[in-house]
Amino acid sequence: MNKSNNPFDFINQLGDLGDMRKFLGQDFFKNLPLPNMQSMPFFQEERSASEFPAIDLYNRSTELIAAIALPGLKSASDVALTVRSRFLRVRGTVPNYFSGTHEQKLMSEVFHGAFDREIELPERVLPDSTKALYRSGLLVVYLQKDQVREQPTDAIEIDFSGDE
């Protein structure tokens, strides 16, 4: 039998506890001195619209790669990408395929509508060298690192020949 040291494991076994978070407050468990509490799904905040779209960021030796989940885009006019030396911004609109139809919506979990998200990059990049492609619902952005700024300058020789 696998026994956990976390006294709140029983809470996770009770099922959907959204009402408990509402009753106790969103940050009730945040300051309890128990290890690994924040990594448990029950204690994590729900994603807000400001966190759409989801972005994975990868670090390679000469570039950063951002994989941005944007399912449902139909054309380049649905999305705009802006890159500055330390920021990546993606904005646009995910179309609703069934808007205006006569079907009754029974459930709605898929995001559609306008979005605007900006993230700070961990390193400087060269905006003019950015390349992007959209495949299978992912916008993949290749950001070339600004290695000139990242590398130390060449050593400068100092003259110690004496006073003249």
C-alpha positions in Angstrom: 0.0 0.0 0.0 1.4 3.4 -1.0 1.0 5.8 1.9 1.5 9.5 1.3 2.8 12.0 3.8 0.4 14.7 2.6 -2.5 15.0 5.1 -4.8 16.4 2.3 -4.5 13.4 -0.1 -7.9 12.3 1.1 -9.4 15.6 -0.3 -8.2 14.6 -3.8 -10.0 11.3 -3.5 -13.3 12.9 -2.8 -13.9 13.9 -6.4 -14.8 17.4 -7.7 -14.1 19.9 -4.9 -14.7 23.2 -6.7 -17.3 24.1 -4.1 -14.8 23.6 -1.3 -12.4 26.1 -2.9 -15.3 28.6 -3.3 -16.3 28.1 0.3 -12.8 28.4 1.8 -11.5 31.0 -0.6 -9.1 30.8 -3.5 -6.0 31.2 -1.5 -6.9 29.4 1.7 -4.3 26.6 1.2 -1.5 28.8 -0.2 0.1 29.7 3.1 -0.1 26.3 4.9 3.4 25.0 5.7 3.0 21.7 4.0 5.4 20.6 1.2 4.3 20.1 -2.4 0.8 21.5 -1.8 0.9 23.9 -4.6 1.7 21.2 -7.2 -1.5 19.3 -6.4 -4.3 19.9 -9.0 -6.8 20.8 -6.3 -4.8 23.7 -5.2 -3.8 25.1 -8.6 -5.6 28.2 -9.9 -7.9 27.7 -12.9 -6.6 29.2 -16.1 -7.8 32.6 -17.0 -8.4 34.1 -20.4 -5.1 36.0 -20.0 -3.3 32.7 -20.1 -4.7 31.8 -23.5 -3.2 30.6 -25.6 -1.0 28.1 -23.8 2.7 28.5 -24.7 5.6 26.1 -24.3 9.0 27.7 -24.5 12.2 25.7 -25.4 15.8 26.8 -25.1 18.3 25.7 -27.7 21.9 26.9 -28.0 21.2 29.6 -30.6 17.5 30.0 -30.5 14.3 30.0 -28.4 11.3 28.1 -29.7 7.8 28.9 -28.7 5.0 26.4 -29.4 1.7 28.2 -29.1 -1.5 26.1 -28.9 -4.0 27.8 -31.2 -6.5 25.2 -32.6 -9.0 26.3 -35.1 -7.3 29.1 -37.0 -8.2 29.3 -40.7 -5.7 31.9 -42.1 -2.9 34.2 -41.2 -5.5 37.0 -40.7 -6.7 35.2 -37.6 -3.4 35.8 -35.7 -0.8 38.5 -35.3 2.7 37.9 -33.9 4.9 40.7 -32.5 8.5 40.2 -31.3 10.7 42.6 -29.4 14.1 41.9 -28.0 12.7 40.5 -24.7 9.0 40.0 -25.5 6.7 37.8 -27.6 3.1 38.8 -28.2 0.4 36.8 -29.9 -3.1 38.1 -30.5 -6.0 37.4 -32.7 -9.3 35.6 -32.9 -10.2 32.0 -32.8 -13.4 31.6 -34.9 -16.5 29.9 -33.5 -17.4 27.3 -36.2 -21.0 27.0 -35.2 -22.0 30.5 -34.5 -25.3 31.5 -36.0 -26.4 27.9 -36.5 -29.6 26.5 -35.1 -28.1 23.9 -32.8 -28.4 24.4 -29.0 -25.1 24.7 -27.2 -25.0 22.1 -24.5 -21.4 22.5 -23.3 -18.7 25.0 -24.1 -15.1 24.4 -23.1 -13.2 25.1 -26.3 -11.9 28.7 -26.4 -13.1 30.9 -29.2 -13.1 34.7 -29.5 -10.4 37.4 -29.2 -7.1 36.7 -27.4 -4.0 38.8 -26.6 -1.1 37.4 -24.7 2.5 38.7 -24.1 5.3 36.8 -22.4 8.7 38.0 -21.4 11.5 36.0 -22.9 14.4 34.7 -20.8 17.0 36.0 -23.2 17.3 38.7 -25.8 16.3 37.7 -29.4 16.7 39.3 -32.8 13.1 40.3 -33.9 14.1 40.6 -37.6 15.3 36.9 -37.6 12.1 35.4 -36.3 10.4 32.7 -38.3 6.9 31.3 -37.6 4.8 28.5 -39.0 1.3 27.1 -38.2 0.8 23.3 -38.3 -1.8 21.0 -36.7 -3.1 23.7 -34.3 0.3 24.9 -33.2 1.9 28.2 -34.0 5.7 27.4 -33.8 7.9 30.5 -33.5 11.7 30.3 -34.0 13.5 33.2 -32.2 17.2 33.7 -32.9 19.1 34.6 -29.8 21.0 37.9 -29.7 24.4 36.3 -29.1 26.4 39.5 -29.6 24.8 40.9 -26.4 25.1 37.6 -24.5 28.8 37.0 -25.1 31.4 39.0 -23.3 33.4 41.4 -25.4 36.9 40.5 -26.6 39.6 41.2 -24.0 41.0 44.7 -24.3 44.7 45.0 -23.9 45.7 47.6 -21.3 48.9 49.6 -21.6 51.0 49.6 -18.5 54.2 50.9 -20.1 54.6 53.7 -17.5 54.4 57.5 -17.4 55.9 59.4 -20.2 
